[in-house]
Structure formats: structure tokens, C-alpha cells
């Protein structure tokens, strides 16, 4: 199956949701190339980027699951090839 490289940018504004977010990311761990998290304490948010190499439907599903978590926003950017 053809895969694509993508990055999901995640903003966590409700820190009580991090356990739910981490459970979802663990579920898709085999597709994750890397993860970077930045706590922005002055604003009370966490900024996370997830690099993936996965089939497009898997990336879409992951982004959708993350986006449904209250207090969490996610946007996906895909490579052109």
C-alpha cells in the first residue's frame, strides 16, 4: 500500500486531555517517525508535532480522532509525493 509523509500539528489547550491524546498516538505508533512537544507555559498550552509515514486513510483517521478530543486542535500537512 502506498504511503505518504505528513506532519500533524497539535495544540493542546486542555491539559486534562493529554492521557487520551497519548493513548491515540500510541495506537498509531508504528506510523510515527518522530514527535516533538513544546510546553508553552506562559499561555498554558502544549504544541506538538507528529511526523508520519502512513497510508493516507490512516493519516486522515488519526487526525480526525485527535481533532475530536475536546480542548485539542489538529491540522495535517502532506508531502507532495
SVG drawing of the C-alpha trace seen along z (x, -y; Angstrom):
<svg xmlns="http://www.w3.org/2000/svg" viewBox="-15 -34 27 36">
<polyline fill="none" stroke="black" stroke-width="0.4" points="0.0,0.0 1.3,-3.4 2.2,-5.7 2.6,-9.5 4.8,-11.6 2.8,-14.1 3.1,-16.2 0.2,-16.7 0.4,-19.9 -1.5,-19.6 -2.4,-22.3 -3.4,-21.1 -5.3,-23.8 -6.9,-21.4 -4.1,-19.5 -6.5,-17.1 -6.9,-15.5 -3.2,-14.5 -3.8,-11.0 -6.5,-10.5 -4.2,-12.0 -1.2,-9.9 -3.4,-6.7 -4.4,-7.6 -0.8,-8.3 0.4,-5.0 -2.2,-3.2 -0.7,-4.6 2.9,-4.3 4.1,-2.1 3.5,-5.0 5.1,-7.8 8.6,-8.8 9.1,-11.3 7.4,-13.6 8.3,-17.0 6.5,-18.6 6.9,-22.2 5.2,-23.3 4.2,-27.0 3.7,-27.6 3.0,-31.4 -0.1,-30.5 -0.9,-27.3 -0.9,-25.2 1.3,-22.4 2.4,-22.4 3.1,-19.0 4.2,-18.0 4.0,-14.4 5.9,-13.3 4.3,-10.2 4.8,-7.9 1.5,-6.1 -1.3,-5.4 -3.4,-8.5 -6.5,-6.9 -4.6,-6.2 -3.3,-9.8 -6.8,-11.1 -8.2,-8.8 -5.5,-9.7 -6.0,-13.5 -9.8,-13.1 -9.5,-11.2 -7.2,-13.8 -9.4,-16.6 -12.4,-15.1 -10.7,-15.4 -12.2,-18.4 -9.6,-21.1 -7.3,-19.8 -6.9,-21.1 -5.1,-19.3 -4.1,-20.2 -2.3,-18.0 0.2,-18.9 1.1,-16.3 4.2,-16.0 3.6,-16.3 5.0,-12.9"/>
</svg>
